[in-house]
Amino acid sequence: MVTSRCIPSSWSKRWTREIGSQCVSQELEKSLVWTINELLLNIPRVIGPPRSEMPVLIFTDGACEADCTSIGGVLITPSGKVECFGIELPKEIVDGWKKKADQTQVIGQAELLPVLVAKLTWQHEIEGRRAIYFIDNESARLALVKAYSPVVASLRIVCSCLKWDQDYKSQSWYARVPTFSNIADGPSRFEFTQCLKDLSAEIVVPKLDPSWAQGGVFELGSLRTLHRLC
C-alpha cells in the first residue's frame, strides 16, 4: 500500500465533471485537500523483505438500533492473546454523520468507525505489523479497500484509517466475514459471553477521539487553504 492508493481515479473523473461548475461538492473538496496534503507531507513507504510472522486478526462490527448506535471489536494476536471492546457511541458523533435532522440510519459509518477505533485501541499490537480486519458489511469493506466513499462522513473515516496506517507503518488487509461468523457481533451489542467463555478474552476500554464530536473524523480544512499548502 502506497500513497498513490489514496488518489482513486474516481476523484479525478469527478473533478473533470465539476470543473466547469461554479460549486465544488464537499466530497470533491475534501478529496482534493487530502490528496495534496498526502503528496506534500508523506514520506515514501519502505517495502521490506517478506515476513514470516503471522498477522494480527481483528474482527469489527457496528450496530444501529432505534435507541443507540454501538460498535465492537475483537483482537487475536499470533501469541493467542484475545481482547475485545464494545461501546455505545456518543450522540454527538452519530449526529455528526447525519445529512438531515430526521435521518435514522448511519450503519455505513457505524461499520467503518470500529476499524479506526481498533487501530487506535490496539496500536501497541499492530504498529509496524500486518493486520487482517474481518468486516461483515461489504459496503464498508470496499470503501476501505478502494480508499474511497462518495459519502463524506464515511470518506473522513476512511482517510483517517489510511493516515493511521501510514503514520504507524501498519499493513492492513480487509476481508469479508459472514455476520453469523463475526465474533465482534456480540461485543457490538454488549454481549461478551462468547468472547469471555470461548475465547478467554479480556475486555478493554476503546479509544475515542473527543474531536469526533465536532462533526466528523479527519478534518483537513477547505480548498481556500490549498495555496498555502502549495
Helices and strands as residue ranges (DSSP letters): G 3-6, H 9-18, H 26-41, E 56-64, E 69-76, E 82-88, H 91-97, H 107-121, H 123-126, E 130-135, H 138-146, H 152-168, E 171-176, G 179-181, G 187-189, H 193-198, E 202-203, G 210-214, G 223-225, H 226-229
